[in-house]
């Protein structure tokens, strides 16, 4: 996996005082990041539990169902998915062509979003959170 300081440049949707709502975050995302971000958000939403809610956590959007399932963010040249380090490790071979860090994968704005892979990653994270809940 390629290692970087993912997210160091700052999310495009953050305001100086910190983002407090998902709507506020969305309002701060310019094109071309907005199109990719919207597709990433819709892809995540399509596989999280129906009762999952969107929230702001660490000043970026996240989907929560009992616990935070995944975080996601828009940056000037990529969108990121933060599914946790354990989930990232399970997909290390499939993520070789992407810039990653311990718990993050970056999707460049100039390439098609790997929707099927994102769905697999999010489903794995949901299953992981459910298995911890049932213990």
C-alpha positions in Angstrom: 0.0 0.0 0.0 1.2 3.5 -0.7 1.5 5.4 2.5 0.8 9.1 2.7 -0.3 11.7 5.3 -3.9 11.3 4.1 -6.0 14.3 4.9 -3.1 16.6 6.0 -4.1 19.3 3.5 -7.5 19.7 5.1 -11.0 18.8 4.0 -12.6 21.2 1.5 -15.8 21.2 3.4 -14.4 22.4 6.7 -14.9 26.0 7.9 -12.5 27.8 10.1 -14.6 27.3 13.2 -15.2 23.6 12.5 -18.1 22.0 10.8 -21.1 21.3 12.9 -23.6 19.8 10.5 -23.5 17.6 7.4 -25.3 20.4 5.5 -22.7 22.9 6.4 -20.0 20.5 5.3 -21.7 19.9 2.0 -22.1 23.6 1.3 -18.3 24.0 1.5 -17.4 21.4 -1.2 -16.5 22.9 -4.6 -16.5 21.2 -7.9 -14.9 18.9 -9.1 -14.7 17.3 -5.6 -18.5 17.7 -5.1 -19.5 15.3 -7.9 -17.2 12.6 -6.6 -18.1 13.2 -3.0 -21.9 13.0 -3.8 -21.3 9.6 -5.6 -19.2 8.3 -2.6 -21.9 9.4 -0.2 -24.7 7.7 -2.2 -22.6 4.6 -2.5 -22.0 4.4 1.3 -25.7 5.2 2.0 -26.8 2.3 -0.3 -25.2 -0.3 1.9 -25.3 1.0 5.5 -28.3 -0.1 7.6 -31.5 1.8 6.9 -31.5 3.3 10.4 -27.9 4.6 10.1 -27.7 8.4 10.5 -25.3 10.9 9.1 -23.3 13.0 11.6 -20.2 15.0 11.9 -17.3 13.3 13.7 -13.8 14.7 13.7 -15.2 17.6 11.6 -16.1 15.4 8.6 -19.2 13.4 7.7 -19.8 9.9 9.0 -22.5 7.3 9.0 -23.4 6.1 12.5 -25.4 3.0 13.5 -24.7 2.3 17.2 -21.1 3.3 16.5 -19.5 5.3 13.7 -19.3 2.9 10.7 -17.3 5.0 8.3 -16.1 8.6 7.8 -15.8 10.2 4.4 -14.5 13.6 3.2 -13.7 15.7 0.2 -10.3 17.2 -0.5 -9.0 19.4 -3.3 -7.8 16.5 -5.5 -9.4 13.4 -3.9 -12.2 12.1 -1.8 -11.4 9.8 1.2 -13.1 6.9 2.9 -12.1 6.1 6.5 -13.4 2.6 7.3 -11.0 1.8 10.2 -7.6 0.1 10.0 -8.8 -3.4 10.5 -11.1 -3.1 7.4 -8.3 -1.5 5.4 -6.1 -4.4 6.2 -8.6 -6.9 4.8 -8.6 -5.0 1.4 -4.9 -4.3 1.1 -4.5 -6.2 -2.1 -7.6 -4.6 -3.8 -6.4 -1.1 -2.7 -2.8 -1.4 -4.1 -3.6 1.1 -6.9 -4.9 3.7 -4.4 -3.1 6.0 -2.0 -3.8 4.7 1.5 -2.8 5.1 5.1 -3.6 3.0 8.1 -7.3 3.7 8.1 -7.9 5.7 4.9 -8.2 5.3 1.2 -8.1 8.2 -1.3 -10.0 8.2 -4.5 -8.6 10.6 -7.1 -11.1 13.0 -8.6 -9.8 12.4 -12.1 -10.6 8.6 -12.0 -13.9 6.7 -11.8 -15.0 5.9 -8.3 -14.7 2.1 -7.6 -18.3 1.7 -6.5 -18.3 -2.1 -6.1 -15.1 -2.0 -4.0 -16.5 0.8 -1.8 -19.6 -1.2 -1.2 -17.6 -4.3 -0.2 -15.5 -2.2 2.2 -18.5 -0.6 3.8 -20.4 -3.9 4.1 -17.3 -5.4 5.8 -17.2 -2.5 8.3 -21.0 -2.9 9.0 -20.5 -6.6 9.6 -17.5 -5.9 11.8 -19.5 -3.5 13.9 -22.5 -5.9 14.2 -20.2 -8.8 15.3 -18.8 -6.6 18.1 -22.3 -5.6 19.2 -23.4 -9.2 19.5 -20.5 -10.2 21.8 
